């Protein structure tokens, strides 16, 4: 299970892949494939997400990643709870983190992660973004 900050990192990276307009450099794609393997191994999730932070610094992803991260963090800002709503259902992520992790593993393991991410765009990018 991912903590909220890890979820933001993962969604922002996936969003950057969706928004990528060109093929990723081969070396970057190979590193993303390695992250997919790390995510699949439950004991390496922290290392995998730390590696994503490093990969997000790549010139072809950096701007999209930080823009997506800013937008996602804005979604999660604390909002005043409506006392008539069920508090347990407020400010919840748009998709369960386990599902997001499974999507990410499939995308990261694919030989063309950017193209695969585009297939899952509706699941990665929140409708209100």
Order of alpha helices (4+ residues) and beta strands (2+ residues): alpha-alpha-alpha-alpha-alpha-alpha-alpha
